[in-house]
Amino acid sequence: MSTSEVNPDEETNSRWKDLSRQSSIDALPKGALDPVYAAKAEVLNRAIQDIGFGRYQRWLFVVTGFGWLVDNLWPVSISLILTPVVTEFHFRGPFFSLSQNIGLLVGAIVFGLGCDIWGRRVSFNSTLLLVGVFATVAAGAPGYVFLCVFASIWSIGVGGNLPVDSAIFLEFLPGTHQYLLTVLSIWWAVSHGLSQITEYGLALLWGVVIIMGVLMIVMWAIRFFVFKLYESPKYLMGRGRDAEAVEVVHKVAAFNGTTSSLTLKDLTRFDRTSGKGVDTSAAAAIKRNTEKFQSNHIKALFASAKLAWSTSLIISIWALIGLAFPLYNAFVPYYLATRGATFGDGSTYVTYRNEVIIASLGIPGAIVAGWLVELPKIGRKGALASSTLLTGVFLMLSTRARTSNQLLGWNCAYNFTSNIMYGVLYAMTPELFPTKDRGTGNGLAATANRIFGIMAPIIALEANLATEAPIWISGVLFIVGGAVALLLPLETRGKSAM
């Protein structure tokens, strides 16, 4: 960068005006962010864009994808082994599901809010280890009480993955490649197919749990020993650690085989432009650390009327889907098996074969999601609303199937649209929150999802699962969620996340 004779104040004012002209590319509404933070975030967005999508981001697609895989792998796997667990320990199955959902809730709160306090790296490097250790230990549980306790603990790790992983991936992505956050849902399809193949190939209940636990430890080892995650530059900047943020940008550039022109002065110059800005001094950073458990991160998500409306709606969508998906997911194996018996082909082979076919449709669903969110007249909001509505419609239509092939077809359609829905939802949610509060925003959304998820096993304790009622309820909830998505005030397509 040139160091020729230029008046610092004139240069600063000029740069501020340049950034103001770029405000149209920012995802959040005007006034939602402190101007100093917004200006620095824009500088970092440009720096990441200049580096481009390279080897570091490709690695992130894999290691953060593990979070997507784990998030779907365990609920699906547990729903499939629930019957032999109940048979062995002689207790009511919904209690097992309830223990997991409580753990998922705790994980979303602790790791979601925590990653805005102690950083992304700590959470990223601990969640999978927690899952792997306690899942493996659970294989030796002497009774259902111990099993439920271990399930709650491993679910804390499962629940903490996505709020952290989505924030990490987004914060290192160039603005031109943010659609890849949507494509990450391809790992959901991989996990679904993996769980089905594992369950069919392993007849021993505890063999399944041990294999899953070991797989978690292997993925953790790849994250911890093979790939080195750098702390998010925008997180560091938001915590007053500008020099470290610049250092990380240069390390990522070097990892990608390129260079960056970013300097510390590019960030610190904005500290002089506004007396009302964020104090990024060392003293202020220490003060923020002593106030880490205050509600500042939550209040920031409701800083303006438009942002408050957006935050409320996206949390509502997560809550509705939080009840709809586990209610359906816990019931569908039983439903498919009983319907298969009714149609005369309810063998174990046919049941698992159909589940694998259904799971495979998630892969093209993730790819289509990445395409839809970039279409000018559809974008994130249109893709989310339409896919959520269709998911609910296909669920309810599946109850009208009169042959095994019809049932398979409707469930394939459901899985295709639901993967589009989840891909868009997981991508759009972190884009709606500023970096310094993104973990908290993701955590609140995930918390609402898990709280309503807890209701599913409670409903199952009292409901008659021999009827189609759970599927109809799930379908209606998805349709309502799609309608709510249409009310979202912000469209993040083509805009850089702040």
Disulfide bonds with the S-S distance in Angstrom:
none
